[in-house]
Amino acid sequence: MKHLLKFSVFGLAMLSQPVLAECSGKWILNVDRSNVEFKRDLAAYIPVYLELSRDIQTCRFPTAIVSVNNKQSSYLSSIGTNLPLTILDKNFRQLSHFPSKGFQLPLDNSQRTKFWIKVPEAKVAASGHYNGLLEASISLDRKQETKNAKVKLNVPAFVAFNSVPNAPNLQRSGSSGYRFQLGDLESNRTYRSDFDLLSNSNVRLVVKQRYGELKQKSESNVTIPYTLRFNNALVNQKSVYTFSNNEDTKRWGVPLEVTLGNIEFARAGKYQDTITVEVKAMP
């Protein structure tokens, strides 16, 4: 008796399927140069946007790597000066930084991802135009796609001229004036007060005397001679001073001295002159 055995052989064919791409789509890098913000912490904040196509928005955990000029240590540069910077997310939180790559930016699930370039203490940096090249990279279809955009920051020149705290003989007069009170006058006596000059640029300063002598308020033809020294230099009706600054923000101490002449035969009364100080930052 013969038995006929039939075997059915089943095989499972594993077809090699292509691995899905990490991400795909189009995107644009946009630096918003018209809305740079200088805040109370003295930093400059430059808004930047990544405009994403819908394909990228649906990717799983998409990220970008961003840096400015240098992956290890990003900065903006001007002639002879570099300003270090960092990258923040849209909520001003610090992004993770990888020295060999740059800052890691998680992309929002929306058409636009915003982030900030923060330049610490930019407001008190040397005045001038600073530039950098922003580089952003996203992995698309297993390939890294990189785009660049120019970053520009204008640090405006500023200057401040104020009396030192508790300066003798000085009283505030209005928003930008002082009264230099000499009190009871004495022949050949010198009265001094000190000022602070603060600027992030070169400064041009002009000192003018209205009369060049003290005139009696009630009789303008009655006068007392005096000499004026500003920053240890003699002023003769009008003098121009230049303060050079090769640093970031620089402070100068500037003395003002009034020395009276002989008042032995001066009439009793109140005497005055007006001294004008014009201060201008020179970028």
Secondary structure, DSSP 8 states (H G I E B T S, - for coil): ---------------------S----EEEEE-GGG-EE-TTS-EEEEEEEEE-HHHHTSSS-EEEEEES-SSS-EEEETTEEEE-EEEETTS-B-EEETTTEEEEE--SSSEEEEEEEETTGGGS-SEEEEEEEEEEEEETTEEEEEEEEEEEEE---EEEEE-TT-TTEEE-SSS-EEE---S--TT-EEEEEEEEEESSEEEEEEEESSSEEEESS-TT-EEEEEEEETTEEE-SEEEEEE---SSSEEEEEEEEEEE---TT--SS-EE--EEEEEEEE-
